[in-house]
Amino acid sequence: RDIKLALLEAGQIAEVATQRAWGMGALEEPPAKRPKLMLQRPRPPQGSAKEAATAVKAEEPSRAGSATEGADEEAEVFRDPMSSLCWDFVAGRCPRGERCKYKHFSGNAAGYVFLCNGATQKDCELHGLLGSPLRELAQMKHCISPDTQLFLLNYETLSLTGAFVRSEAPERHVVKEAFGGKFSAQMRVMPLDMPLLTTTLQARTPAGPRSEEEVVALRALMWEAAGDE
């Protein structure tokens, strides 16, 4: 109990309200030893590269203009220009090879970071939901599997909370009223860790997929902040 109180006072374990908001119930004592991190290697895509390229191309909406707002939103779903993911590689034809500055994921990512602020974090907790701009939906569907570890970063406070796993596949408008109607690429999640851990980063990190090595580093920071030796 003394250890738990000390960690709570230091803000190194997510606040009680946050634990309850994410359905964690009462806080538990931190484990005496850091559990072995079980990460599955990214899975290769099913089918041939040609089939993958065909599937990705099939998702591309028409580039023709539309008078409806819904059509304009759908036009953003394919190939987010701000994505760290190499869509050429996803389609099986990256001409840059090892010189490419974007991430090459042949299958699912080991981790994925979502962003929020103080206002949108309340909706995340209320609905058990993580969200991103609609343009990231294709990336979320490609990268996030049931085994992908998910993290939520409040970019205002630089507080990183996790880990979570998805309880449903990413879709559009899972909870339509969430986030004021914005960030419609959404996914219901549940906590992986009990209790949820939180740490404060030194600098903002971008949203998006993370490699196995990056997930290990994030987890290490969180356990270090929780005082686990």
N, C-alpha and C positions, 0 to 999 in steps of 0.2 A: 504494500500500500504506500509506503514511503517513496518507493521508486516511482510509482504511478503519479503521486501528487507532485513530485519534483518535475517529472516530464510534462505534466499538465501546466504547471506554473511557468515552465520555460517555453510553452507553446509548441512542444515537439511532437505531441500526439494531437490529432485533430480534436477540436473542441467537442464537448459532450453533445451540444446541439447538432453539430455536423454529423457525429456518429449516429445519432438517432434519426437525423434527416435521411441518411443513406440506409436506414434499416438495420443498423448494427446492434442496437440495444445497449446493454450495460457494457462499460469498458472492461477489458480483460487485462491481466498483467502481461507485460511484454515477455516474450519467451526468453528463457535463460540463454539459449544459444540461437544464433541466426540459422533459420531453416535453410536447407540446401535449396537453391533456386533451381527449379525445374523448368527448363525452357526447351521447347521443341524447335528443331531447326525449321526454317521456312520451307513450306511445302511447294514442290514444283507444280505449275499449272497443269490441269488435265488436258489431254489431247496434244496435238502437234502445234508448233509455232504458227503454222498457217491457219489452223483452226482458231487459235487465240487471236490472231490478227483479224480474222473474219468476225469474231465475236465482238472485239473492241470496236471495229468499224461499224458494226450493226448498231452500236449504242449511240453513234454520232447523230445528233438531230440535224435537220435541214438548216443550212446557213441563210436561207431566205428570211427576210424580215417578216415580223408578225405584228398584228395590231393588238394582240392580247398580251397582258402581262405574264400569264402563265407560260405562253410560248417563249417569251423573252427569257424567263427563268430557266426553262428547259434547255435553251441554247447554251447555258453556262455549265451544264452538267458534264459535258465531255471535255476532257483535257484542260483542267484548270491551269492557266498560264503561270500561276504563282506556286504550283505544286513542286515539291522536291523530288517527285517521282518522275522517272524517265519514261514517258509514254511511248517513245520509239522502242524502248527495250520491252515494254509490256506487249507491244505489237510484234515483237520478235525481229526488229530490224534497226537497232541503234547503230548508226554509222560511225560513232565516235569511239566506241569500245571503251578501253580503260581511261581514255582522255575525257570521257563524259563527266560533267560536273554534277549531274543528277544521279539520284539513287537508283540502282538496278535491283529490283526485287523480282525474282522469277516466280515467287509464290507469295504467301502471306508474310506480313511483317511480325517481328517478335513483339514490338510495342507500338504504341500510337499515342501522341500527345494532343489533347484538346485544350483550347483557350477559353477563358471566361473573364468577366469582371465581377465586381461586387453584386451587381443587379442580376446578371444572367446566372451566377452561381446559385442563387436562390431557386431559380427554375430547375437547374440541374438536380438539386437536392430534393425539391418538391416532387418531381416526376421520375426520379431515378433515370435521368436522361442526359446524354451528351450530344452537343450539336455543333454543326459547322455550316459555312455558307453552302448553298446548293451546288455550286460548282465543284465542291469536294466530294460529292456523293459517289462518283465513279471511283475515285481514289480510295474512299472508305470501303467500298464493296470489294475492291481488289486486294486491299491490304489487311483487313481485319477479319480474323477467323475466331472461333470460340476460344482459342488458346492465346490470342494476342492480349498482352497486358496493356491496360489503358490508364492514362494519367491525366489529371485535370490541373492546368496551371492558371491561377489568377494573375493576369499580367499586370494588374495594378499593385498587388502586394508581393508578387513573385513567389507566392505560396503554391507549392506543388503537392497535390493530394493523390493517393492511390494505394495500392493498384486496384483496378476494376477489371472485369471481363464483361463481354457483351452477354445479354440474356435474350436478345433478339437481333436479327440481322439489320444492318443499316437500311433505312428507307426514307422517303420524303414525307414530311409532316406527320411523324408518329404522334406527336401532340401538337396539333395545329396552332393552338393559342400560346404555346411556349415561346419564350424569347421575343414576345411582341410580334409574332408572325415572321420574324427573321430567323436565320440559321436553320433552314428547313431540312437540311441533311441531318437526320437524327437517328439515335440508337439508344434503346433501353439497356441499362447496365446494372450490375450488382457488384458489391465489394468482393475482392479476392482476399485481401488481408483483413485479419481481425486482431486488434483494432486497425482502422484505417490509419495510415502514417502520413505525416506531412513534413516537408522541409522547405526552407526558404532558399531559393536559388540566388546566385550572385548577379545574374543577368537573365534577361528574357530569352527563352528558347522558342524557336518557331514551332507551330503546330505541324502535325503530320507523322508519317511512319518513322519507326526507329529500328535499328538493327539489333541483333542479339547483344552485341558488345555495348551498345548505348543503353539498353534496358538494364543490363548488369550494373552499369555505372550509376544509373538513376536509383536503382534499388539500394546500392551501397550507400549513396548519400542519405537515403531515407532511414536506413538502419543506423547509420552513424549519428544522425540527428536524434534518433530515439534512444541513444545511449547504449545500444546493444554492443557488447564486446565479444 
